[in-house]
């Protein structure tokens, strides 16, 4: 997959693979994502979806090939461009004594002068979390917690968003909310790399950029 002609890549993966011992956990993969594109990473369990996201996030390095983010090797971008990359790779690291609304206000304050909005109230409304705005993270249901994590991650004014199965633990109604939030992030000009098993989210992402389908690798 390639980006639009003339656009500088936000993510550029060239033949990246990852092995652990004799097991190849990610087969050689290439991918280019530019601003405004949303790419679905799909494949069966064990195909390397989470591994690929960790490489993009700079939390791991490829055994072969290269992964560049915002013009830098991803492991270097993790240190030097941290404020431009928003990650949801598992659960959100939340403060147990801050409410849902206070978490979003904290994000807005941390990027004071650079946060484009919307305001906290509007963001909560978009995520359909108004009812739990004054609840603590530990008081949320599993679905509410997942949507809170997604909404908080997307509230950051990052150029690149990396999401690992944002639809998990969400029922059909909230999956639709999650798809809407992800779509709005792409509409805002962000680049998104999203691993998903949800067919509707997969279709939405593919329409906004494309998809990379991984196959389960085996012993070398």
N, C-alpha and C positions, 0 to 999 in steps of 0.2 A: 504494500500500500504506500502511496506517495501523497505528499501534500499538494495544495494548490500551487500552481506555477508562480514563482516569485516570493512565496511566503517562507520566512525563516522557520525551520522546524522547532517546535517546542520539545518534542521527543523524537529522537532518531536512534533506532535500534538496527544494527547491521550484523546479522548472522550470530546473534548472541545465544549462547547455550550455557547450561549449568549442570555440572556433575557433582555427585557426592560419592566418593570412592569409585566404584565401578558402575554406579547407576547414573544414568543421564536423566535428571529430573526435569530438564527443559531442553527440547530439541532445538537446533538452530532456528532462530526466529528473526525476521526483519520487519520493521514497522516505522513509519514516519507519521507524525501527528502535528498539525499546525493549529494555530489559534482558531477557535470556533468549531473545531472538529471534536466529535465524541465517538470513540472507538470501543466496540465491544470485544472483550477477550472471552472466548468460549471454548468449551471442551469438557470431556468427562473428568471426574475426580481423578487426581493423580497425573493430569496432563501438563501441569506446570503453570497454571493460571496465577496462583499466589506467588510462585517463584518469579514469574515475569514482572508482577507488580512490585515485588521487593527489589528487583533490579532497577526498575524505573525510579523507585523511591530512594535508591542509593543505599539501601540497607544491606545489600549483598552485591557482589561483583560477579560478572560472567566468567566462566572458565575459558570461554573462547568468544571471539567477536567483541562488539562494543555497544555500550548504551550511553547516549549523550542526552542531557536535559538542559534546556536553555543555554545551549552552546558549550556546556562543560561535561566532562565525564560525570555520570550520575552520582558516584560516590563523592565527588568534589562539589557538585551542585547541592548535595544534601547539607554541606557545611556553609557554602557561600551564598546560596540562593534559597535558604530554608524558608524565608518569608513569602516566597513566590510559589510554594508547593504545598497543597493541602492534601492530607492523607487520611483515609479511613480504612485501615487494614486490621480488622477486628473491632473490638469495642473502643469507645471514646474514653480517654483518660479524663474523667470529670472530677470536679471538686465536690465532695459529699455534702458540704454545708452551703453550697450555692444553689439557688433555684434554677429552673430551666431558663427563665428570663434573664437572670443575673449572669448566666454563662454567656448569652448572646451579647449582653451589655459589656462584659469583659472583653470579648472579641472585638467589639466596636471600639472600645477605649484603647486597646492594644495597638490598633491601627488608626489611631486618631489622625485626621487629616488626609488619610489615604483610603478610608473605607467609603465605597461609593453608595452605600445603602443597600437595601431599604432599611428603615428603622426597625427596632426590635419588635414593636407591635405588629408591623406589616409582615415581618419575617415569620413570626409565630403564626399569623393568620394563614400565610401561604403554606406552611407546613401542617396546618390544622392542629396546632398544639396550644391554642389559647386556653383550653380547659385545664391544662397542667402547667401553666406558666409559673405558678407559685409553688409547685411541688419540687422536692429534692430528687436528684437522680435515683436514689435508692427506693423512692416511692413509686416509680414508674413501672408499668407492665413491661414485658419483654418487647412487645411491638412499639410501645411509646418510647422506650429506651433506644431502640434502633432508629426510629424516625428522628428523635432528639439528636442522636449522634450524627446522622446524615445532615440535618438542618444546620447544626453547629459547624460541621466541617465545611459545608458550602457557604456559610456566612463569612468565612475568611476571604479576603480579597486577593486570592491566589490566581496566578496565570495558568497553573496546571493543577488538576484535581485527579487523584488516583483513588479509586473505590473498589473494595473487594466485596462483592455480593451485597450491595446495599439493600436488596430486597429481602434479605433473610429475616425471618420472624415476623414479617408483615403479612396481614391478610389482604384480600383482593382490593379493598378500598384504599388501604394505605400504600399498597404497591402503586396504585394510580397516582397517589400524592408524590411518592418517591420519583416516579417517572417524570412528573411535571417539574419537580425541583431540579432534577438532572438536566432536563431540557432547557430550563431557564438559565442554568449555568452556561450551557453551550451558547445560547442566544446572547449572553453577555460577553462573548468572545473568548471564553476560556477553552483550553484544551482539556479533554477528559479521556482517561483510560480506565475502563470499568470492566471488571470480571463479573459475569452474571450467568445464572441458569434460567432467568425469567424470560420467556419467549417474547413478551411484549416489550420489555426493556431492551432486549437484544435488537428487536426490529427498529425501535426508536433510535438507538445508538447507530445502527448500521445506516439508517437513512441520513444521519447527520455527519457521517464520516466513513464508516466501514466496520469491518470486523476482522479479527485474526483468530482462526480456528486452530487449536492445539490438539495434537494427538498424544495419547499416553505413550511415553517412551519406555524402552526396556533396557536390560543390561547391555553394556557396550561389548 
